């Protein structure tokens, strides 16, 4: 009796080992497949992560289109001065500047009035109240643009700063591309360690979901707006100005979607040499700002889940594979599978570093921050989960003193119609 039991136990053991081996080969196959997909993404990122627009040396011709730069601000007294001064010092002919104070509770309005004493051409519009069913920024911009008669309008958030010659270079590129809308990615101005760790990774996430090539494709509904965009005034008025997105949570991107549906031509460029943008600042504001952007940018819960998987796969998974292989080797069970997993993990790390170097370089961040990718990925995962929970529970998101519903409409009734 003992022998049969032993034989039976041996067969079970062999079957279990065979099952484990087959499972590990399946996992290896899936890992290889995932790495091939990742390699393609890394290859394609080279088409996106590079500087496209620099400062032009040639002066504008005499027939340069007239331009009005519209700068909305709310509770940004610490930023509005540097933004407006960078615009007012541009060398572009026939340039007008309009600052729009959207119900600020700080000294922002007084700051603009002091600047007006040195730049009389600067205009200031005060927005006193916000209708209950609208969002602050698009409502303010709709009110501000009613009487503009310039050929082109530049919308510039107050956390941007223009380099000398920026408007000239932008208008030249805008004219060259012959489009109706041009959104600009500026260089992020990152001061804190957390900003340097998280913002470049966040940018990579954005471009993983929003391919600039598809943004220019009229057959695609994909769009990625920016706090820095230029538009032909007649095209802007043709879609109803910002009234078409006054109930849109991500109004910048939604403007481009509305424009594309109307048959207008849109484009997106990277121009880190002509402008910079100051991100959210301290760690708390950074978390809140990224959370708000994620809620507006990711429309479905599966997108939150896939983003988490992607972030973890790029920065954390290869380390986990190496740790697992090390544990197996320490138990004396190392073999061909362990060697293959180890080799693939090192290839994985190499691709992640290559991608990270490109992302951090375009963001102007030291390459040494690539070594902190696993930490950044872990924190970013927590932020994504936080945004998903807020979206799922339909709780409010507070930003600059205004409360927004997490379930807020991302495509306004006007835009859909």
C-alpha positions as CSV (number, residue, x, y, z in Angstrom):
1,X,0.0,0.0,0.0
2,X,2.8,2.3,0.8
3,X,4.3,2.0,-2.7
4,X,1.1,2.9,-4.6
5,X,0.6,5.9,-2.3
6,X,4.2,6.9,-3.0
7,X,3.6,6.5,-6.7
8,X,0.5,8.5,-6.6
9,X,2.2,11.3,-4.6
10,X,5.0,11.2,-7.1
11,X,2.7,11.6,-10.1
12,X,0.9,14.5,-8.3
13,X,4.3,16.1,-7.7
14,X,5.4,15.6,-11.3
15,X,2.0,17.0,-12.6
16,X,2.4,20.1,-10.3
17,X,5.9,20.7,-11.5
18,X,4.8,20.3,-15.1
19,X,1.9,22.7,-14.5
20,X,4.3,25.3,-12.9
21,X,6.7,25.0,-15.8
22,X,4.0,25.4,-18.3
23,X,2.7,28.4,-16.4
24,X,6.1,30.0,-16.3
25,X,6.6,29.5,-20.1
26,X,3.2,31.1,-20.6
27,X,4.2,34.0,-18.4
28,X,7.5,34.3,-20.3
29,X,5.6,34.4,-23.6
30,X,3.3,37.1,-22.3
31,X,6.3,39.1,-21.0
32,X,8.0,38.9,-24.4
33,X,4.8,40.0,-26.1
34,X,4.4,43.0,-23.7
35,X,8.0,44.0,-24.3
36,X,7.5,43.9,-28.0
37,X,4.5,46.3,-27.6
38,X,6.6,48.4,-25.3
39,X,9.5,48.5,-27.8
40,X,7.1,49.8,-30.4
41,X,5.9,52.5,-28.1
42,X,9.5,53.5,-27.3
43,X,10.2,53.7,-31.0
44,X,7.1,55.8,-31.8
45,X,7.9,58.1,-28.9
46,X,10.9,59.3,-30.8
47,X,8.4,60.9,-33.3
48,X,6.8,62.8,-30.4
49,X,9.5,63.6,-27.8
50,X,11.6,66.2,-29.6
51,X,11.7,69.9,-30.0
52,X,10.0,71.1,-33.2
53,X,9.9,74.9,-33.0
54,X,12.7,77.3,-32.1
55,X,13.0,81.0,-32.3
56,X,13.1,82.4,-35.8
57,X,15.8,84.8,-36.8
58,X,13.9,86.4,-39.8
59,X,11.8,89.5,-38.9
60,X,8.1,89.5,-39.6
61,X,7.0,91.0,-42.9
62,X,4.9,94.2,-43.0
63,X,1.7,92.2,-43.6
64,X,2.0,90.4,-40.3
65,X,-1.5,89.5,-39.0
66,X,-2.7,91.4,-35.9
67,X,-2.7,89.4,-32.7
68,X,-4.4,89.8,-29.3
69,X,-3.0,87.8,-26.4
70,X,-5.7,86.9,-23.9
71,X,-4.4,85.9,-20.4
72,X,-7.0,84.6,-17.9
73,X,-6.0,84.4,-14.3
74,X,-7.6,83.5,-10.9
75,X,-5.7,83.8,-7.6
76,X,-2.4,83.8,-9.4
77,X,-0.9,87.1,-8.1
78,X,2.5,85.5,-7.8
79,X,2.6,84.5,-11.5
80,X,0.6,87.0,-13.5
81,X,3.3,89.7,-13.4
82,X,6.0,87.6,-15.0
83,X,3.6,86.2,-17.5
84,X,2.3,89.6,-18.7
85,X,5.7,91.2,-18.7
86,X,7.0,88.4,-21.0
87,X,4.1,89.1,-23.4
88,X,4.4,92.9,-23.2
89,X,8.1,92.7,-24.1
90,X,7.6,90.8,-27.3
91,X,8.9,92.4,-30.5
92,X,5.8,91.6,-32.6
93,X,4.1,94.5,-34.4
94,X,0.4,95.2,-33.9
95,X,0.1,93.2,-30.7
96,X,-2.6,93.8,-28.1
97,X,-2.7,92.2,-24.6
98,X,-5.9,91.6,-22.5
99,X,-5.7,90.3,-19.0
100,X,-8.9,88.6,-17.7
101,X,-9.4,88.5,-13.9
102,X,-11.7,85.6,-13.2
103,X,-13.0,86.4,-9.7
104,X,-9.6,86.5,-8.0
105,X,-9.5,86.6,-4.2
106,X,-5.9,87.7,-4.0
107,X,-3.9,90.7,-5.2
108,X,-3.8,89.6,-8.8
109,X,-6.0,92.5,-10.1
110,X,-3.9,95.1,-8.3
111,X,-0.7,93.6,-9.8
112,X,-2.1,94.0,-13.3
113,X,-3.2,97.6,-12.6
114,X,0.3,98.4,-11.4
115,X,1.7,96.9,-14.7
116,X,-0.7,99.1,-16.6
117,X,1.0,102.2,-15.4
118,X,4.1,101.1,-17.4
119,X,2.2,99.5,-20.3
120,X,-0.9,101.6,-21.1
121,X,-1.7,99.2,-24.0
122,X,-2.5,96.5,-21.5
123,X,-6.2,96.0,-20.9
124,X,-7.8,94.5,-17.9
125,X,-11.3,92.9,-17.8
126,X,-12.8,92.0,-14.4
127,X,-15.2,89.0,-14.2
128,X,-17.4,89.4,-11.1
129,X,-19.5,86.2,-11.0
130,X,-19.8,82.7,-12.5
131,X,-23.2,81.2,-13.5
132,X,-23.9,78.0,-11.6
133,X,-23.9,75.7,-14.7
134,X,-20.6,76.9,-16.1
135,X,-16.9,76.5,-15.6
136,X,-14.7,79.5,-14.6
137,X,-12.1,79.7,-17.3
138,X,-14.2,79.1,-20.4
139,X,-16.9,81.5,-19.1
140,X,-14.3,84.2,-18.5
141,X,-12.7,83.7,-21.9
142,X,-16.1,83.8,-23.7
143,X,-16.9,87.1,-21.9
144,X,-13.4,88.5,-22.8
145,X,-13.4,87.7,-26.5
146,X,-16.7,89.3,-27.5
147,X,-15.2,92.5,-28.9
148,X,-11.8,91.3,-30.1
149,X,-11.1,92.3,-33.8
150,X,-7.6,91.0,-34.3
151,X,-6.8,88.5,-37.1
152,X,-5.5,86.0,-34.5
153,X,-6.0,85.3,-30.8
154,X,-3.5,83.7,-28.6
155,X,-4.8,82.1,-25.4
156,X,-2.1,82.0,-22.7
157,X,-2.6,80.7,-19.2
158,X,-1.0,82.9,-16.5
159,X,1.5,80.2,-15.5
160,X,3.2,80.5,-18.9
161,X,6.2,82.8,-19.8
162,X,7.1,83.7,-23.3
163,X,10.7,83.8,-24.5
164,X,11.8,87.0,-26.4
165,X,10.6,86.5,-30.0
166,X,8.0,83.9,-29.0
167,X,5.0,85.5,-30.7
168,X,6.9,86.1,-33.9
169,X,8.1,82.5,-34.1
170,X,4.7,81.2,-33.3
171,X,2.8,83.3,-35.9
172,X,5.4,82.3,-38.5
173,X,4.9,78.6,-37.7
174,X,1.1,79.1,-37.6
175,X,1.1,80.7,-41.0
176,X,3.5,78.1,-42.4
177,X,1.3,75.2,-41.3
178,X,-1.8,76.9,-42.7
179,X,-4.1,75.7,-39.9
180,X,-6.9,77.3,-37.9
181,X,-5.7,76.2,-34.5
182,X,-2.3,75.5,-33.1
183,X,-1.7,74.2,-29.6
184,X,1.7,74.5,-28.1
185,X,3.6,72.4,-25.6
186,X,6.0,74.6,-23.7
187,X,9.0,73.6,-21.5
188,X,7.9,72.8,-18.0
189,X,9.5,75.1,-15.3
190,X,10.1,72.6,-12.5
191,X,11.5,73.8,-9.2
192,X,10.9,71.1,-6.7
193,X,12.1,67.5,-6.5
194,X,8.6,66.1,-6.7
195,X,7.8,68.2,-9.8
196,X,11.0,66.9,-11.5
197,X,10.0,63.3,-10.7
198,X,6.3,63.4,-11.5
199,X,5.7,66.0,-14.2
200,X,7.8,64.4,-17.0
201,X,6.2,61.0,-16.2
202,X,2.8,62.7,-16.4
203,X,3.7,64.2,-19.8
204,X,4.7,60.7,-21.1
205,X,1.3,59.4,-19.9
206,X,-0.5,62.2,-21.8
207,X,1.3,61.4,-25.0
208,X,0.7,57.7,-24.6
209,X,-3.1,58.5,-24.8
210,X,-3.0,61.5,-27.1
211,X,-0.9,61.1,-30.3
212,X,-0.1,64.5,-31.8
213,X,-0.2,63.0,-35.3
214,X,-3.9,62.0,-34.7
215,X,-4.6,65.5,-33.3
216,X,-3.9,66.9,-36.8
217,X,-5.9,64.0,-38.5
218,X,-9.4,65.3,-39.4
219,X,-10.6,61.7,-39.4
220,X,-9.8,61.3,-35.7
221,X,-11.7,62.8,-32.8
222,X,-8.6,62.8,-30.7
223,X,-7.5,66.2,-29.4
224,X,-5.0,67.6,-27.0
225,X,-5.4,71.2,-26.1
226,X,-3.0,73.5,-24.1
227,X,-3.0,76.5,-22.0
228,X,-1.1,78.1,-24.9
229,X,-3.0,78.1,-28.2
230,X,-3.3,80.4,-31.2
231,X,-6.4,80.5,-33.4
232,X,-7.7,82.5,-36.4
233,X,-10.4,84.8,-35.0
234,X,-12.9,83.9,-37.7
235,X,-12.5,80.2,-37.0
236,X,-12.9,80.8,-33.3
237,X,-16.1,82.8,-33.9
238,X,-17.4,80.2,-36.3
239,X,-17.7,77.6,-33.5
240,X,-19.3,80.0,-31.1
241,X,-16.1,81.1,-29.2
242,X,-15.8,79.6,-25.7
243,X,-19.6,79.3,-25.3
244,X,-19.3,75.9,-27.0
245,X,-17.2,74.6,-24.0
246,X,-18.5,76.6,-21.0
247,X,-19.7,73.3,-19.4
248,X,-16.6,71.3,-20.4
249,X,-14.2,70.2,-17.7
250,X,-11.1,70.1,-20.1
251,X,-12.1,73.1,-22.2
252,X,-8.7,73.4,-24.0
253,X,-8.9,70.0,-25.5
254,X,-12.6,70.2,-26.1
255,X,-12.2,73.4,-28.1
256,X,-10.0,71.4,-30.6
257,X,-12.6,68.6,-30.7
258,X,-15.4,71.1,-31.5
259,X,-13.2,72.7,-34.1
260,X,-12.4,69.4,-35.8
261,X,-16.0,68.4,-35.9
262,X,-16.7,71.7,-37.6
263,X,-14.1,70.9,-40.3
264,X,-11.4,73.2,-39.1
265,X,-7.7,72.3,-39.2
266,X,-5.8,71.9,-36.0
267,X,-2.3,71.0,-35.1
268,X,-0.1,70.5,-32.0
269,X,3.6,71.3,-31.7
270,X,6.3,71.0,-29.1
271,X,8.1,74.3,-28.6
272,X,10.1,74.2,-25.4
273,X,12.5,76.9,-26.6
274,X,10.0,79.6,-27.1
275,X,7.9,79.4,-23.9
276,X,7.9,77.8,-20.4
277,X,5.1,76.9,-18.0
278,X,5.2,76.9,-14.3
279,X,3.5,73.8,-12.9
280,X,1.4,73.4,-9.8
281,X,4.2,74.2,-7.2
282,X,4.2,72.5,-3.8
283,X,3.5,68.8,-3.3
284,X,-0.1,69.4,-2.3
285,X,-1.0,71.6,-5.2
286,X,0.8,69.1,-7.5
287,X,-1.3,66.2,-6.3
288,X,-4.5,68.3,-6.6
289,X,-3.6,69.6,-10.0
290,X,-2.7,66.3,-11.5
291,X,-5.8,64.7,-10.0
292,X,-8.0,67.3,-11.6
293,X,-6.3,66.9,-15.0
294,X,-6.6,63.1,-14.9
295,X,-10.3,63.4,-14.1
296,X,-10.8,65.6,-17.1
297,X,-8.5,63.6,-19.4
298,X,-9.5,60.0,-18.7
299,X,-13.1,59.5,-19.6
300,X,-13.7,55.8,-18.6
301,X,-12.7,53.7,-15.6
302,X,-10.9,51.2,-17.9
303,X,-8.6,54.0,-19.0
304,X,-7.7,54.7,-15.3
305,X,-6.9,50.9,-14.9
306,X,-4.9,50.7,-18.1
307,X,-2.9,53.8,-17.2
308,X,-2.0,52.2,-13.8
309,X,-0.9,49.0,-15.5
310,X,1.2,51.0,-18.0
311,X,2.9,53.1,-15.4
312,X,3.7,50.0,-13.3
313,X,4.9,48.0,-16.3
314,X,7.3,50.6,-17.5
315,X,8.9,51.5,-14.2
316,X,8.2,48.8,-11.6
317,X,7.7,45.4,-13.3
318,X,11.3,44.8,-14.4
319,X,12.5,45.3,-10.8
320,X,9.9,42.9,-9.6
321,X,11.0,40.3,-12.2
322,X,14.6,40.7,-11.1
323,X,13.7,40.3,-7.5
324,X,11.6,37.1,-8.3
325,X,14.5,35.7,-10.3
326,X,16.9,36.4,-7.5
327,X,14.6,34.6,-5.0
328,X,14.3,31.6,-7.3
329,X,18.1,31.5,-7.7
330,X,18.7,31.7,-3.9
331,X,16.5,28.7,-3.4
332,X,18.7,26.7,-5.8
333,X,16.0,26.3,-8.4
334,X,17.6,28.5,-11.1
335,X,17.5,27.2,-14.7
336,X,16.8,28.3,-18.2
337,X,13.5,30.0,-17.4
338,X,15.2,32.0,-14.6
339,X,18.0,33.1,-17.0
340,X,15.5,34.1,-19.7
341,X,13.4,36.2,-17.2
342,X,16.6,37.8,-15.9
343,X,17.8,38.7,-19.4
344,X,14.5,40.1,-20.4
345,X,14.2,42.2,-17.2
346,X,17.6,43.8,-18.1
347,X,16.3,44.5,-21.6
348,X,13.2,45.9,-20.1
349,X,15.1,48.2,-17.7
350,X,17.2,49.4,-20.7
351,X,14.1,50.4,-22.7
352,X,12.6,52.1,-19.7
353,X,15.8,54.1,-19.1
354,X,16.0,55.0,-22.8
355,X,12.4,56.3,-22.7
356,X,12.9,58.0,-19.4
357,X,16.0,59.9,-20.7
358,X,14.0,61.2,-23.7
359,X,11.1,62.3,-21.5
360,X,13.3,63.9,-18.8
361,X,15.5,65.6,-21.4
362,X,12.7,67.3,-23.2
363,X,11.4,68.5,-19.8
364,X,14.8,70.0,-19.0
365,X,15.3,67.6,-16.0
366,X,18.6,65.9,-15.1
367,X,19.0,62.4,-16.4
368,X,19.7,61.2,-12.8
369,X,16.0,61.4,-12.2
370,X,15.6,58.3,-14.3
371,X,16.9,56.3,-11.4
372,X,13.9,57.5,-9.3
373,X,11.4,56.2,-11.8
374,X,10.1,53.4,-9.6
375,X,9.4,55.9,-6.8
376,X,7.7,58.3,-9.2
377,X,5.7,55.5,-10.7
378,X,4.5,54.4,-7.2
379,X,3.4,58.0,-6.3
380,X,1.8,58.5,-9.7
381,X,-0.2,55.3,-9.3
382,X,-1.6,56.6,-6.0
383,X,-2.6,59.9,-7.8
384,X,-4.3,57.9,-10.5
385,X,-6.2,55.8,-8.0
386,X,-7.2,58.9,-6.1
387,X,-8.6,60.5,-9.3
388,X,-10.4,57.2,-10.2
389,X,-12.0,57.1,-6.8
390,X,-13.2,60.7,-7.0
391,X,-14.6,60.1,-10.4
392,X,-16.3,56.9,-9.3
393,X,-17.8,58.5,-6.2
394,X,-18.7,61.6,-8.1
395,X,-17.2,63.8,-5.4
396,X,-16.2,67.4,-5.9
397,X,-12.7,68.6,-7.0
398,X,-11.6,72.0,-5.7
399,X,-9.3,74.1,-7.8
400,X,-8.4,77.8,-7.1
401,X,-11.4,78.3,-4.9
402,X,-14.0,76.8,-7.3
403,X,-15.7,73.5,-6.7
404,X,-16.2,71.2,-9.7
405,X,-18.2,67.9,-9.8
406,X,-15.9,65.0,-10.6
407,X,-18.7,63.7,-12.9
408,X,-18.7,67.1,-14.7
409,X,-19.7,67.1,-18.3
410,X,-16.6,66.8,-20.5
411,X,-18.5,67.5,-23.7
412,X,-20.9,70.3,-23.6
413,X,-24.4,70.0,-25.1
414,X,-23.5,72.7,-27.6
415,X,-20.4,70.7,-28.6
416,X,-22.3,67.5,-29.1
417,X,-24.9,69.2,-31.2
